[in-house]
Amino acid sequence: MENKDWFETWFDSPYYHVLYKDRDEKEANLFIQNLVVRLNLERGLKILDLACGRGRHAKVLNEMGFDVRGVDLSESSVAFAKQYESETLTFGVHDMREEVATNHFDLVLNLFTSFGYFNNKLDNIKVLKSVKKSLRPSGKFLLDFMNCNKLNSSDEGKEEKLIDGIKFFISKEIKNNCVIKTIEFETIGNKHHFEEKVSVLKFDEMLSLFDAAELNVVDVYGDYHFNPYLPSESDRLIILAEKT
């Protein structure tokens, strides 16, 4: 049996959506609205939502008047998102390391730490290069990532969550330059074990990746209100880059 990467199994599991069912939709939608204002986006622009999950952000963008394509590696997430499809909103299964369409999009989005998943760091550069190929000349790319410069031992720990009758045991540690979250639970008499593993990519490392992909960083923000990025204080690392 072929060994799959953690994101191929966990994101396609129905239990992933159970665990994260209560994610803050209000905050996410506010971020999208702030993004549209900050970037002064005009209705009708072609936007790619890279690693779109079940399409919640692509749907909001489409409702705001944009032509949106959402792609994700999870077949089950894409199947769910397809219920929202229209002439100006489409979804497909896709590996982010490969370009979606050459010189096609005005803006590519990669939101809520949907980056740094790969064991081979060169794959991160592949993602950025595929983004560049998919962008039109002068097109923009916005990457929203956790602020790894702020990570410390206090981010490690254990917790339990009871959701829909399932008790999730969750532990989080920083190990081998990765943030590793272990999720264990039992349901219908079966024990399950999943991991989330994201590379610790600090600000300077992230800039090096963008430089290697020849994407020009034009601005950096530290939260969903687009305040300036402060390495030791900001909750997020949000990078805006341009294809030159």
Secondary structure as the mmCIF struct_conf table of DSSP 4:
data_model
#
loop_
_struct_conf.conf_type_id
_struct_conf.id
_struct_conf.beg_label_comp_id
_struct_conf.beg_label_asym_id
_struct_conf.beg_label_seq_id
_struct_conf.end_label_comp_id
_struct_conf.end_label_asym_id
_struct_conf.end_label_seq_id
HELX_LH_PP_P HELX_LH_PP_P1 GLU A 2 ASP A 5
HELX_RH_AL_P HELX_RH_AL_P1 TRP A 6 TRP A 10
TURN_TY1_P TURN_TY1_P1 PHE A 11 ASP A 12
BEND BEND1 SER A 13 SER A 13
HELX_RH_AL_P HELX_RH_AL_P2 PRO A 14 LEU A 19
TURN_TY1_P TURN_TY1_P2 TYR A 20 ASP A 22
HELX_RH_AL_P HELX_RH_AL_P3 GLU A 25 ARG A 38
TURN_TY1_P TURN_TY1_P3 LEU A 39 ASN A 40
HELX_LH_PP_P HELX_LH_PP_P2 LEU A 41 GLU A 42
TURN_TY1_P TURN_TY1_P4 ARG A 43 GLY A 44
STRN STRN1 LYS A 46 LEU A 50
TURN_TY1_P TURN_TY1_P5 ALA A 51 ALA A 51
TURN_TY1_P TURN_TY1_P6 GLY A 53 ARG A 54
BEND BEND2 GLY A 55 GLY A 55
HELX_RH_AL_P HELX_RH_AL_P4 ARG A 56 GLU A 63
TURN_TY1_P TURN_TY1_P7 MET A 64 GLY A 65
STRN STRN2 ASP A 67 ASP A 72
BEND BEND3 LEU A 73 LEU A 73
HELX_RH_AL_P HELX_RH_AL_P5 GLU A 75 ALA A 81
HELX_RH_3T_P HELX_RH_3T_P1 LYS A 82 TYR A 84
STRN STRN3 SER A 86 SER A 86
TURN_TY1_P TURN_TY1_P8 GLU A 87 THR A 88
STRN STRN4 LEU A 89 VAL A 93
TURN_TY1_P TURN_TY1_P9 MET A 96 ARG A 97
BEND BEND4 GLU A 98 GLU A 98
BEND BEND5 VAL A 100 ALA A 101
TURN_TY1_P TURN_TY1_P10 THR A 102 ASN A 103
STRN STRN5 PHE A 105 ASN A 110
BEND BEND6 PHE A 112 THR A 113
BEND BEND7 ASN A 119 ASN A 120
TURN_TY1_P TURN_TY1_P11 LYS A 121 LYS A 121
HELX_RH_AL_P HELX_RH_AL_P6 LEU A 122 SER A 134
STRN STRN6 LEU A 135 MET A 146
HELX_RH_3T_P HELX_RH_3T_P2 CYS A 148 LYS A 150
HELX_RH_3T_P HELX_RH_3T_P3 SER A 153 ASP A 155
STRN STRN7 GLY A 157 ILE A 163
TURN_TY1_P TURN_TY1_P12 ASP A 164 GLY A 165
STRN STRN8 ILE A 166 LYS A 175
TURN_TY1_P TURN_TY1_P13 ASN A 176 ASN A 177
STRN STRN9 CYS A 178 THR A 187
TURN_TY1_P TURN_TY1_P14 ILE A 188 GLY A 189
STRN STRN10 ASN A 190 SER A 199
HELX_RH_AL_P HELX_RH_AL_P7 PHE A 203 ALA A 212
TURN_TY1_P TURN_TY1_P15 ALA A 213 GLU A 214
STRN STRN11 ASN A 216 TYR A 221
BEND BEND8 GLY A 222 ASP A 223
TURN_TY1_P TURN_TY1_P16 TYR A 224 HIS A 225
HELX_LH_PP_P HELX_LH_PP_P3 ASN A 227 ASN A 227
STRN STRN12 PRO A 228 PRO A 228
HELX_LH_PP_P HELX_LH_PP_P4 TYR A 229 TYR A 229
TURN_TY1_P TURN_TY1_P17 PRO A 231 GLU A 233
BEND BEND9 ASP A 235 ASP A 235
STRN STRN13 ARG A 236 GLU A 242
#
